[in-house]
Amino acid sequence: GASHPVVTEVIIPENPRHNLNDTWSEVEVLMLAAAVESNTTHPVGKAIVKAARARNCQTMKAEDGTFTEEPGSGAVAIVNNKRVTVGTLEWVKRHGATGNSLLALAAHEINNQSVVYIGVDNTLAAVIRFE
């Protein structure tokens, strides 16, 4: 049958200009991303939810009525009073995630299928790689 994507790596950008409060741990990133993606039927979304469960992440819920999905681009929702975006680099940028770490992370992009960017408020929080 069809192979399902599996999360292979969570890459957290290091942004020297910001204090450490601006960087997110792997578990936090997966927790927030899974809260957004629990609303989707997309295989990549399901892989993120599965990875969060595998790491025993606390289950979080997106606030009712805040989830928006754009096929081919990504999804966004408010989780724990934070705007969490999951999708392409263009998508997270469009929702305000900026920073010089974006450039460093673009280098990780092999092709659009293999990575997903995670934005939290105005910070690019992580890149999730898939196989």
Secondary structure, 3 states (H helix, E strand, C coil): CCCCCCEEEEECCCCCCCCHHHCCCHHHHHHHHHHHHCCCCCHHHHHHHHHHHHCCCCCCCECCCCCEEECCCEEEEEECCEEEEEECHHHHHHCCCECCHHHHHHCCCCCCCCEEEEEECCEEEEEEEEC
